[in-house]
Each structure stands twice: as C-alpha cells, then as structure tokens.
Amino acid sequence: MKNNYLKNKVALVSGSSMGIGKAIAWELLQQGAKVILNGRDYEKLIRTKNDFSTNGFKVKSVIADIRDQDKCKFLIEQTISIYGQLDILVNNAGMSSRGSIEHSSDKNFTILSETNFTGAAHLSKYAIPFLKETKGHVIFINSVAGFRGMPFNSAYSASKMAQAALSEALRIELYDFGIHVGIAFVGFTQNDPDKKILDVDGSLVYLPKRNNLRLATAESVAKSIRIMIEKRKKRITLTGLGNLANFIFRYFPIFSNWLIWLNREKIKSQYTMIGGKKVNENAQVNNQYKEIITGVEGKVKTVLKSPNIKTY
C-alpha cells in the first residue's frame, strides 16, 4: 500500500543490476520514487533497465565501479544532472569472498575493502551536500557478518564491520542537518543465480544455492528497507537467524566466541567453502578499477570514454 512518502523522491541504488539492489530499486519504483540504477556490468545493467521499462517504469542507469573514487563522484554528479536532486542513497553494492586469512589471495582484502567500505564512504561523501538540501537518507546494506569477525570469511566480515562503524560515525555527524542514516544487517538471503564471490585464489566463483538454511527473499529484504526509509529507522536486523546472532554477539560475547570456535569446521564446510562453479577467466574482477569484462568489453569501454554517452 502506498503512503506517498516516496513519491517523486530521487533514489540512487548502487549495485542494482541484480539481487537485493534490483529488488530495492523495484520496491522504490512501485512507491513512486525516481530511481537511478547502477552497476559495472553493461549487459546486466541494461537488462535490468529493460525489465523495469517493460513493466512501465522509466529509469536511468549509470555504469560505474564504486571501487574507483572518481567513479563515485561521477555517479552522484550524473544523478544530480538527470534529476536535479538526491533524496535517498542506498549503499548496496558489495562483494563477498571465502577462505582463510593465510591462504586468501592478497587482492581479496583490497577488493573487499574498496567495494564494501571505501566505495560506500566515497558515495556517501559526495552525496552529503545534496542530501542536506532534501534532509534525505543514507542507507547501508550490511550483513550479519558485520557483527563480528567470522572465520573463513574474514575479509568480508572486516569490510562490513568497517562499513557499520562508518554508518555510526556518519549518523552523529549528520544529525544537525536532518539527514537520516540507516543500516540494515541482512541475514542469509536467496541469491541471484549469477551471484559471484571471490574464491580463495582471487578468482570468481558462482555462489551455489544454500539448501541448509531458511533463506529470506530479496523482495522481503527490499520491503524492509523501504519501511526503514519511510520510518527513518536507524538500524534493522533481518531474518530470525540474524536476530539470534545479534542477540548472542551483543549480550553473550564470550559464549558466542566459544560457540563459533566449537563449530569452526561446520562453518567452513557448510557456510563458506560450499563449492560453486568457477566463472570464466574472461569475467574476473581485477585490481585496477576496470569494469567486469563481458562479451561487449569494447562497447563498455566506448561508453565510459564517450562524454556524450554516460547514462542509459
């Protein structure tokens, strides 16, 4: 049911070509918001835009890798250029990985930090002047892995914990400007079939479907994010398992540490190192701020370099 709060508000959702980001964009569009889609894969971004257009929603999309500070600034500038304002920034773009600290590729730590932490920080930084004008929202899509360091998922946990700290600091800094800062700790969620994570060796692997857990849907997560925005909530935790983890980690830290230690092999075998098909080597994420290579690499490069073709 619409309450018109989001009608004509401008929302930028990073990493919205698939998964939770796409679901959030869809939810906001249904409530009357104007949405800017973002991704770094040209084909996926255009496919998502076309999906929305087919359903009667006019959206703009901007290809940009938020690991690059200049691309973050470009993304905000394009949003303002298109709509003249910014009401909602959803820092959704993220990357996950797996593997022990000892055996993980060096670049995994860099990519995870630059995507989940500094990318969100730079987007927020450049959005703030415009959000002050609208007394808008900065939303962080975090994870239950952001509650504490998790074994065999350390780079991801650390980057999400850093993002959580960023949100806490930002909330205080922006209080006097009327800007709402919210963070959502998302539990295990049904993943898009094309969802990729960084494997131990730094290559990409498709995240297999989890059959050993009750998973939330991307749509249910998106609805919770929409309500969070409308009610200007500071913090939400999603899924029963997520709430249980939050309670135990917060009020019983010694017990939680013992629990994780006791189940360390189960965590490794059933929650992190769970298989998955390797992604073609021509579609890997490198360490040099280049967009994901697709079958239209030349087209992507042309789009990025042309001053006249920046949004779609």
C-alpha positions as CSV (number, residue, x, y, z in Angstrom):
1,M,0.0,0.0,0.0
2,K,1.3,3.4,-1.0
3,N,1.6,6.2,1.5
4,N,3.1,8.7,-1.0
5,Y,6.2,9.4,1.2
6,L,8.5,8.2,-1.6
7,K,6.5,9.7,-4.5
8,N,8.9,11.8,-6.7
9,K,11.8,11.3,-4.4
10,V,15.1,10.5,-6.2
11,A,16.9,7.4,-5.1
12,L,20.3,6.2,-6.2
13,V,20.8,2.4,-5.6
14,S,24.4,1.2,-6.1
15,G,24.8,-2.3,-7.3
16,S,21.2,-2.5,-8.5
17,S,21.5,-4.6,-11.7
18,M,20.7,-7.8,-9.8
19,G,19.8,-9.3,-6.4
20,I,18.9,-7.3,-3.4
21,G,19.8,-4.0,-5.1
22,K,17.4,-4.7,-8.0
23,A,14.7,-5.7,-5.6
24,I,15.2,-2.4,-3.6
25,A,15.0,-0.4,-6.9
26,W,11.8,-2.2,-7.8
27,E,10.2,-1.6,-4.4
28,L,11.0,2.1,-4.5
29,L,9.7,2.5,-8.1
30,Q,6.4,0.9,-7.0
31,Q,6.1,3.6,-4.4
32,G,6.5,6.4,-6.9
33,A,10.2,7.1,-6.5
34,K,12.6,8.1,-9.3
35,V,15.4,5.6,-9.4
36,I,19.0,5.6,-10.8
37,L,20.3,2.1,-11.4
38,N,24.0,1.4,-11.1
39,G,26.3,-1.4,-11.9
40,R,29.6,-2.1,-13.5
41,D,28.5,-4.8,-15.9
42,Y,26.9,-3.2,-19.0
43,E,24.8,-6.1,-20.1
44,K,23.3,-6.8,-16.7
45,L,22.6,-3.1,-16.2
46,I,20.8,-2.7,-19.5
47,R,18.9,-5.9,-19.0
48,T,17.6,-4.7,-15.6
49,K,16.6,-1.3,-17.0
50,N,14.7,-3.1,-19.8
51,D,12.9,-5.3,-17.3
52,F,11.7,-2.2,-15.5
53,S,10.8,-0.4,-18.7
54,T,8.7,-3.4,-19.8
55,N,6.8,-3.0,-16.6
56,G,6.1,0.6,-17.2
57,F,8.8,2.2,-15.1
58,K,11.1,4.8,-16.6
59,V,14.6,4.6,-15.0
60,K,18.0,5.8,-15.8
61,S,21.2,3.8,-15.3
62,V,24.8,4.7,-14.8
63,I,27.7,2.3,-15.3
64,A,30.4,2.9,-12.6
65,D,32.6,0.8,-10.4
66,I,32.3,2.3,-6.9
67,R,35.8,1.0,-6.1
68,D,37.1,4.0,-8.0
69,Q,36.7,7.3,-6.1
70,D,36.3,9.3,-9.3
71,K,33.5,7.0,-10.5
72,C,31.7,7.6,-7.2
73,K,31.8,11.3,-7.7
74,F,30.7,10.8,-11.3
75,L,27.8,8.7,-10.2
76,I,26.5,11.4,-7.8
77,E,27.0,14.1,-10.4
78,Q,25.1,12.1,-13.0
79,T,22.2,11.7,-10.6
80,I,22.0,15.4,-10.0
81,S,22.4,16.2,-13.7
82,I,19.4,14.0,-14.5
83,Y,17.0,14.8,-11.7
84,G,18.4,17.9,-10.0
85,Q,18.2,16.5,-6.6
86,L,19.0,13.4,-4.4
87,D,16.8,12.2,-1.6
88,I,18.0,8.6,-1.0
89,L,21.4,7.0,-1.4
90,V,21.3,3.2,-0.9
91,N,24.8,1.8,-0.5
92,N,24.0,-1.7,-1.7
93,A,26.9,-2.6,-4.0
94,G,29.1,-5.3,-2.3
95,M,31.4,-8.2,-2.9
96,S,31.9,-11.3,-0.8
97,S,34.7,-13.8,-0.5
98,R,35.7,-17.0,1.2
99,G,38.9,-18.6,2.5
100,S,41.2,-18.4,5.5
101,I,43.4,-15.4,6.0
102,E,46.6,-17.4,5.4
103,H,45.5,-18.8,2.0
104,S,43.4,-15.9,0.6
105,S,44.8,-14.0,-2.3
106,D,46.2,-10.6,-1.4
107,K,43.9,-8.9,-3.8
108,N,40.8,-10.2,-2.0
109,F,41.4,-8.0,1.0
110,T,41.9,-4.9,-1.3
111,I,38.8,-5.6,-3.4
112,L,36.6,-6.3,-0.4
113,S,37.7,-3.2,1.4
114,E,37.3,-1.0,-1.7
115,T,33.9,-2.3,-2.6
116,N,32.2,-2.7,0.8
117,F,33.8,0.1,2.8
118,T,35.6,2.8,0.8
119,G,33.2,2.7,-2.1
120,A,30.3,3.3,0.3
121,A,32.3,6.0,2.1
122,H,33.1,7.9,-1.1
123,L,29.5,7.7,-2.4
124,S,28.2,9.0,0.9
125,K,30.8,11.8,1.0
126,Y,29.8,13.1,-2.5
127,A,26.1,12.7,-1.8
128,I,26.0,14.6,1.5
129,P,25.9,18.2,0.1
130,F,22.8,17.3,-1.9
131,L,21.2,15.2,0.9
132,K,21.5,18.3,3.2
133,E,19.2,20.1,0.8
134,T,16.5,17.4,0.9
135,K,17.1,16.2,4.5
136,G,17.4,12.8,2.9
137,H,18.6,9.3,3.6
138,V,21.8,7.4,3.5
139,I,21.2,3.7,3.8
140,F,23.8,0.9,4.2
141,I,23.0,-2.6,3.2
142,N,25.2,-4.6,5.6
143,S,25.3,-8.2,6.7
144,V,25.1,-10.2,9.9
145,A,28.8,-10.8,9.1
146,G,29.2,-7.2,10.1
147,F,28.5,-8.1,13.8
148,R,31.9,-9.8,14.4
149,G,34.8,-11.3,12.6
150,M,33.8,-14.7,11.1
151,P,36.4,-17.5,10.4
152,F,37.0,-18.3,6.7
153,N,35.1,-15.1,5.8
154,S,37.5,-12.6,7.4
155,A,37.9,-10.1,4.6
156,Y,34.2,-9.8,4.1
157,S,33.5,-9.5,7.8
158,A,36.1,-6.9,8.3
159,S,34.9,-4.8,5.4
160,K,31.3,-4.9,6.7
161,M,32.3,-4.1,10.3
162,A,34.2,-1.1,8.9
163,Q,31.0,-0.1,7.0
164,A,29.0,-0.4,10.2
165,A,31.4,1.9,12.0
166,L,31.2,4.4,9.1
167,S,27.4,4.5,9.5
168,E,27.6,5.1,13.2
169,A,30.0,8.0,12.8
170,L,28.0,9.4,9.9
171,R,24.8,9.3,11.9
172,I,26.2,11.7,14.5
173,E,28.0,13.9,12.0
174,L,24.8,14.5,10.0
175,Y,22.3,14.7,12.9
176,D,22.2,18.5,12.9
177,F,21.4,18.5,9.1
178,G,18.3,16.3,9.4
179,I,19.8,13.5,7.3
180,H,18.7,10.0,8.2
181,V,21.4,7.3,8.3
182,G,20.2,3.8,8.5
183,I,21.9,0.4,8.4
184,A,20.4,-3.0,7.6
185,F,22.1,-6.1,8.8
186,V,20.8,-8.7,6.2
187,G,20.8,-12.4,7.0
188,F,21.1,-15.3,4.6
189,T,19.1,-14.3,1.5
190,Q,18.2,-16.2,-1.7
191,N,20.9,-15.2,-4.1
192,D,20.6,-14.4,-7.8
193,P,21.8,-17.4,-9.9
194,D,24.5,-15.1,-11.4
195,K,25.8,-14.1,-7.9
196,K,29.6,-14.3,-7.8
197,I,32.1,-14.2,-4.9
198,L,35.8,-14.1,-4.7
199,D,37.3,-17.6,-4.2
200,V,40.5,-18.2,-2.1
201,D,42.8,-17.7,-5.1
202,G,41.2,-14.4,-6.1
203,S,39.2,-15.8,-9.0
204,L,35.4,-15.5,-9.2
205,V,33.1,-18.4,-8.4
206,Y,29.3,-18.6,-8.7
207,L,27.7,-18.8,-5.2
208,P,25.7,-22.0,-5.1
209,K,22.2,-22.1,-3.8
210,R,22.1,-22.7,0.0
211,N,19.9,-25.6,0.9
212,N,20.8,-26.0,4.5
213,L,19.2,-22.7,5.6
214,R,15.9,-20.9,5.6
215,L,16.6,-18.0,3.3
216,A,14.9,-14.6,3.1
217,T,13.8,-13.4,-0.3
218,A,15.3,-10.3,-2.0
219,E,11.7,-8.9,-2.2
220,S,11.2,-9.2,1.6
221,V,14.5,-7.5,2.2
222,A,13.6,-4.7,-0.1
223,K,10.3,-4.2,1.6
224,S,12.1,-3.9,5.0
225,I,14.5,-1.4,3.5
226,R,11.5,0.7,2.1
227,I,9.9,0.7,5.6
228,M,13.2,1.6,7.2
229,I,13.4,4.7,4.9
230,E,9.8,5.7,5.4
231,K,10.1,5.4,9.2
232,R,13.7,6.7,9.3
233,K,14.8,3.8,11.4
234,K,18.5,3.8,12.4
235,R,19.1,0.1,12.4
236,I,17.3,-3.2,11.5
237,T,18.4,-6.8,11.5
238,L,16.7,-9.2,9.2
239,T,15.9,-12.9,9.4
240,G,15.4,-15.0,12.6
241,L,18.9,-16.3,12.4
242,G,20.2,-12.7,12.1
243,N,18.3,-11.5,15.1
244,L,19.5,-14.5,17.1
245,A,23.1,-13.8,16.1
246,N,22.8,-10.2,17.0
247,F,21.4,-11.0,20.5
248,I,24.1,-13.6,21.3
249,F,27.0,-11.5,19.9
250,R,25.8,-8.4,21.8
251,Y,24.9,-9.8,25.2
252,F,26.9,-13.0,25.4
253,P,30.3,-12.3,23.7
254,I,32.3,-14.9,25.5
255,F,29.7,-17.6,24.8
256,S,29.4,-16.5,21.2
257,N,33.2,-16.8,20.7
258,W,33.1,-20.3,22.2
259,L,30.1,-21.3,20.0
260,I,31.9,-20.2,16.9
261,W,35.1,-22.0,17.9
262,L,33.2,-25.2,18.6
263,N,31.5,-25.0,15.2
264,R,34.5,-23.8,13.2
265,E,34.7,-26.9,10.9
266,K,30.9,-26.7,10.3
267,I,31.2,-23.0,9.4
268,K,33.9,-23.8,7.0
269,S,32.3,-26.8,5.3
270,Q,28.6,-25.8,5.3
271,Y,28.6,-22.0,5.2
272,T,31.8,-20.8,3.5
273,M,33.6,-23.4,1.4
274,I,30.5,-24.8,-0.1
275,G,31.6,-25.4,-3.7
276,G,30.5,-23.4,-6.7
277,K,31.4,-23.3,-10.4
278,K,34.3,-21.2,-11.5
279,V,33.5,-18.2,-13.6
280,N,35.1,-17.9,-17.0
281,E,38.5,-16.2,-16.6
282,N,37.4,-13.5,-19.0
283,A,34.9,-12.3,-16.5
284,Q,37.2,-11.9,-13.5
285,V,37.5,-8.8,-11.3
286,N,40.9,-7.4,-11.4
287,N,42.7,-5.0,-9.1
288,Q,42.9,-2.0,-11.4
289,Y,39.4,-0.4,-11.3
290,K,38.2,-1.9,-14.5
291,E,34.6,-2.8,-15.1
292,I,33.8,-6.5,-15.3
293,I,34.7,-7.8,-18.7
294,T,31.7,-9.1,-20.6
295,G,31.1,-10.1,-24.2
296,V,30.8,-6.4,-25.0
297,E,34.0,-5.2,-23.5
298,G,34.7,-2.8,-26.3
299,K,31.2,-1.4,-26.0
300,V,31.6,-0.8,-22.3
301,K,34.9,1.0,-22.8
302,T,33.4,3.2,-25.5
303,V,30.5,4.1,-23.2
304,L,32.9,5.0,-20.4
305,K,35.1,7.1,-22.5
306,S,32.5,9.0,-24.5
307,P,31.5,12.3,-22.9
308,N,28.1,12.1,-24.7
309,I,27.1,8.6,-23.6
310,K,27.2,8.2,-19.8
311,T,23.8,7.2,-18.8
312,Y,21.2,4.9,-20.3
